[in-house]
Amino acid sequence: MSLEDIQTRIEKSATGAGRDPADVTLIAVSKVQPNQRVEDILKEGHRVFGENRVQEAAGKWPEFRETFENVELHLIGPLQTNKARQAFGLFQSIHSVDRLKLATTIARLAQEEGHCPDIFLQINTGEEPQKAGVLPGEADAFVSECRALDLPVRGLMCIPPVDEEPSLHFALLAKIAERNGLSGLSMGMSGDFESAIALGATHVRVGSAIFGARDYG
Ligand SMILES: *Cc1c(COP(=O)(O)O)cnc(C)c1O
């Protein structure tokens, strides 16, 4: 599907929900996609991209940034503390802050570097053992801890279980965000971004619907 089609669908779902489409940021998830495809989207004028690995992002984005100005990069995958410094140099937002140790490391780096990416806290809404994120029952305490560290907490992020109705998870994330006074909601992927927008998503992370299926071969 073309970038334009996705943007149209975003606008329709936002206006349908009585929201301003400008309040929804499309993060084009470029992980694993061939550089040529990414360059095509850059040439169409899109500037907001998501990557889930620091190493992979470090391998392609510095070069793209020499040609294309104002690229905004979002880290949407897990971050190891020993990669946090590198992440600071690459990303404007980190959506995967999911433990105090990482939050503390980011806070220390922010002091040292004099700036900090926008922070989203990942919530494991499905309480899946194999998935990253703090449990819903621990979310309020984690938000407080991150605020006490002076982190710029913009909002919350979730990845619903593959086999469950995503809107239940989007609604839960929105509820946790609301009671904590957080406006940012990073939720919705290729298959479900419209229902995420209906439930308040401010950042949708769309990969394969824009670029085509990822080829891990
Ligand atoms: C890969 C990925 C996406 C994009 O998934 P699609 O189904 O291709 O849109 C969104 N969020 C996260 C965290 C991802 O890792």
The ligand as a Tripos MOL2 file, in Angstrom:
@<TRIPOS>MOLECULE
LIG
   15    15     1     0     0
SMALL
NO_CHARGES

@<TRIPOS>ATOM
      1 C1          8.0660   -4.3090   13.5480 C.3       1 LIG1
      2 C2          7.3000   -3.5070   14.5260 C.ar      1 LIG1
      3 C3          6.1780   -2.7460   14.1310 C.ar      1 LIG1
      4 C4          5.6420   -2.7140   12.7140 C.3       1 LIG1
      5 O1          4.9580   -3.8850   12.4450 O.3       1 LIG1
      6 P1          4.0710   -4.0410   11.0970 P.3       1 LIG1
      7 O2          3.1340   -5.1270   11.4090 O.co2     1 LIG1
      8 O3          5.0330   -4.3620   10.0110 O.co2     1 LIG1
      9 O4          3.3970   -2.7450   10.8660 O.co2     1 LIG1
     10 C5          5.5400   -1.9850   15.0940 C.ar      1 LIG1
     11 N1          5.9680   -1.9660   16.3770 N.ar      1 LIG1
     12 C6          7.0310   -2.6940   16.7940 C.ar      1 LIG1
     13 C7          7.4430   -2.6130   18.2120 C.3       1 LIG1
     14 C8          7.7330   -3.4840   15.8840 C.ar      1 LIG1
     15 O5          8.7840   -4.1920   16.3110 O.3       1 LIG1
@<TRIPOS>BOND
     1     1     2 1
     2     2     3 ar
     3     2    14 ar
     4     3     4 1
     5     3    10 ar
     6     4     5 1
     7     5     6 1
     8     6     7 2
     9     6     8 1
    10     6     9 1
    11    10    11 ar
    12    11    12 ar
    13    12    13 1
    14    12    14 ar
    15    14    15 1
@<TRIPOS>SUBSTRUCTURE
     1 LIG1         1 GROUP 0 **** ****
